């Protein structure tokens, strides 16, 4: 399951402008006043966030709320980060967060000249709040259907983020099924299903050591036949030895009869 190559991340920021007049129309996103303010704000913030040493992957700003005091604008800085095999999401987001803070510090320290600066903060300290992005593992849990999540793990490559089971070649714990097919079962997870089990049996659960049932039956029959012959032969030999070991009564009687005749 592919999660894509990029992920949108957000940094929550609150800025106070002293040279903007607060009106009730700014509270209604459908008014012309708000639309004009929104366009001006986006333009100004694009200059701030995408200037020299820009915020990595900067895309846009989204106004979440406006309130009085002079005008306090709460907005999200939207950036896009790439899934990389050599740097996780958390590390990339931290760089984005630090870049936002650095750019706002530069904005705060700049001088305001009323009438020339569209939006002036006049030294007001911006409030920055991190919105931690979901981890690779959490993204996979959202993508994978219920009942299968424990059998999938994230894998990063040039194609982006993929959520794979042990049945996938990219899995670090790939389950090789030899003469079979790997499938993920809800109850048991990844397992091998061997091919043509009507004709073959396998010595391992990964479908290796294939033996034809016919050969096994023929070989087993020959083996049993040989064992029967051996057993019959041994029994016959035993009985023959027992017979030889028995005394012969008729020889004793003959000897007795002969001895009697001599005495007479």
C-alpha positions in Angstrom: 0.0 0.0 0.0 1.5 3.3 -1.1 1.2 6.4 1.0 2.7 8.7 -1.6 6.0 10.7 -1.8 5.1 13.7 0.3 3.2 14.7 3.4 1.7 18.0 4.3 2.7 19.4 7.7 1.5 22.4 9.7 2.9 24.9 12.2 0.4 27.0 14.1 1.3 30.7 14.4 -0.3 33.7 16.1 0.7 37.2 14.9 -0.4 40.6 16.2 -0.5 43.4 13.7 -0.7 47.0 15.0 -1.3 48.9 11.7 -4.4 47.0 10.6 -7.9 48.2 11.6 -10.1 45.6 13.1 -13.7 45.4 11.7 -16.5 43.0 12.1 -16.3 42.1 8.4 -12.9 40.5 9.0 -14.7 37.9 11.2 -16.8 36.7 8.3 -14.9 34.7 5.7 -17.5 35.5 3.1 -17.1 39.3 3.1 -15.1 41.2 0.6 -13.1 42.8 3.5 -11.9 39.4 4.7 -11.1 38.2 1.1 -8.9 41.3 0.5 -7.2 40.9 3.9 -6.7 37.2 3.3 -5.0 37.9 -0.1 -2.8 40.6 1.4 -1.9 38.3 4.3 -1.0 35.4 2.1 1.2 37.7 -0.1 3.0 39.1 2.9 3.6 35.7 4.6 4.8 34.2 1.3 7.5 36.9 1.3 8.4 36.1 4.9 8.4 32.3 4.7 9.8 31.7 1.2 12.6 34.3 1.1 16.2 33.6 1.6 16.8 30.3 3.4 13.1 29.6 3.0 11.0 27.3 5.1 11.6 23.9 3.6 8.7 22.9 1.3 6.7 26.0 2.1 3.3 26.0 0.3 0.8 28.4 1.9 -0.8 29.9 4.9 -4.3 29.3 6.1 -6.1 31.8 8.4 -7.8 30.0 11.2 -9.2 33.0 13.1 -9.0 36.7 13.5 -9.6 38.6 16.7 -9.2 42.1 18.1 -6.2 43.4 19.7 -5.2 45.3 17.4 -5.6 42.5 14.8 -4.5 39.1 15.9 -4.3 36.5 13.2 -4.0 32.8 14.0 -2.9 30.9 11.0 -1.3 27.6 9.9 1.9 27.6 7.9 1.6 24.8 5.4 4.7 23.0 4.2 5.3 19.8 2.3 8.0 17.3 3.3 9.3 14.3 1.3 9.5 10.8 2.6 13.2 10.0 2.8 15.0 6.8 3.6 17.8 8.7 5.3 15.6 11.1 7.4 12.3 10.4 9.2 9.3 12.6 9.3 10.0 13.9 12.8 13.5 15.1 11.8 12.2 16.9 8.8 9.3 18.5 10.6 11.7 19.9 13.3 13.8 21.6 10.6 10.5 23.2 9.2 9.5 24.3 12.7 12.9 25.9 13.4 12.8 27.7 10.0 9.4 29.2 10.7 10.6 30.5 14.1 13.8 32.0 12.5 11.8 33.8 9.8 9.4 35.2 12.4 12.2 36.4 14.6 13.6 38.3 11.6 10.1 39.8 10.9 9.7 40.9 14.6 13.1 42.6 14.6 12.5 44.6 11.5 11.5 48.2 11.8 8.0 49.3 11.0 7.3 52.6 9.2 3.6 53.3 9.2 2.4 54.0 5.7 5.1 51.9 4.0 4.8 48.5 5.7 1.5 46.7 4.8 1.4 44.7 8.0 3.5 45.8 11.0 4.1 43.7 14.2 5.8 46.6 16.0 7.9 44.2 18.1 5.1 41.9 19.2 6.4 38.4 19.9 4.8 35.8 17.6 3.4 32.6 19.3 4.5 29.4 17.5 3.0 26.0 18.3 4.1 22.8 16.8 1.5 20.4 15.3 3.5 17.1 15.3 2.8 15.2 12.1 1.9 11.5 12.2 4.7 9.1 12.1 5.4 6.6 9.4 3.9 3.9 11.6 0.8 5.9 12.3 0.3 6.7 8.6 0.4 2.9 7.9 -2.1 2.2 10.6 -4.5 4.6 8.9 -4.0 3.1 5.5 -4.2 -0.6 6.4 -7.7 -2.1 7.0 -8.7 -3.0 10.5 -7.6 -6.4 11.6 -4.4 -6.3 9.5 -2.5 -3.3 10.9 -0.2 -5.4 13.1 1.1 -7.3 10.1 2.2 -4.2 8.1 5.2 -1.9 8.6 6.5 1.3 6.9 9.2 1.1 4.2 10.9 4.2 2.7 12.3 4.2 -0.8 12.6 6.5 -3.8 8.9 5.8 -4.4 8.0 7.4 -1.1 6.3 5.6 1.8 4.9 2.2 1.4 3.2 0.0 4.0 4.2 -3.6 3.4 3.7 -7.0 5.0 6.3 -9.8 5.1 4.9 -11.0 1.8 6.4 -8.0 0.0 9.9 -8.1 -1.4 10.8 -4.8 0.1 10.0 -6.0 3.6 13.2 -6.4 5.7 11.7 -9.6 7.0 10.5 -10.9 3.7 8.8 -14.3 3.9 10.0 -16.4 0.9 7.5 -19.0 0.0 9.6 -21.0 -2.6 6.9 -23.1 -4.5 4.0 -21.3 -2.9 2.3 -17.9 -2.6 2.4 -15.6 0.5 -0.9 -14.2 1.7 -1.8 -12.1 4.7 -4.6 -13.7 6.8 -6.6 -11.7 9.3 -6.0 -14.1 12.2 -2.6 -15.5 11.5 -0.9 -12.8 9.4 1.5 -13.6 6.6 1.8 -17.3 5.7 2.7 -19.5 2.8 0.2 -21.4 0.7 1.9 -24.2 -1.1 1.0 -25.0 -4.7 -0.6 -28.3 -5.9 -1.0 -29.8 -2.5 -3.1 -32.5 -4.2 0.1 -33.8 -5.9 2.9 -32.7 -3.5 3.7 -32.5 0.2 6.3 -30.1 1.6 8.8 -30.6 4.3 8.7 -26.9 5.6 6.0 -24.3 6.2 7.7 -22.1 3.5 6.9 -24.6 0.8 10.4 -26.0 0.3 11.4 -29.7 0.2 8.7 -30.7 -2.3 8.0 -34.4 -2.6 5.6 -36.0 -5.0 2.9 -38.0 -3.2 3.0 -40.7 -5.8 6.7 -41.3 -5.2 6.1 -41.3 -1.5 3.3 -43.9 -1.9 5.3 -46.1 -4.2 8.4 -45.8 -2.1 6.5 -46.4 1.1 4.9 -49.5 -0.5 8.2 -50.9 -1.5 9.6 -50.2 2.0 6.7 -51.8 3.7 7.0 -54.8 1.3 10.7 -55.2 2.1 9.9 -54.9 5.9 7.2 -57.6 5.6 9.6 -59.9 3.8 12.3 -59.3 6.4 9.8 -60.0 9.2 8.4 -63.1 7.6 11.9 -64.4 7.0 13.0 -63.7 10.6 9.8 -65.4 11.9 10.5 -68.4 9.7 14.1 -68.7 10.8 13.0 -68.4 14.4 10.5 -71.2 14.1 13.0 -73.4 12.3 15.5 -72.9 15.1 12.9 -73.7 17.7 12.0 -76.9 15.8 15.6 -78.0 15.7 16.0 -77.5 19.4 13.1 -79.8 20.4 13.9 -83.4 21.5 12.8 -86.3 19.2 10.5 -88.7 21.3 10.6 -91.5 18.7 14.3 -91.8 19.0 14.1 -92.3 22.8 11.4 -95.1 22.4 13.6 -96.9 19.8 16.5 -96.9 22.1 14.4 -98.2 25.0 13.0 -101.0 22.8 16.4 -102.1 21.7 17.8 -102.1 25.2 14.9 -104.3 26.4 15.7 -106.9 23.7 19.3 -107.2 24.8 18.3 -107.8 28.4 16.2 -110.7 27.4 
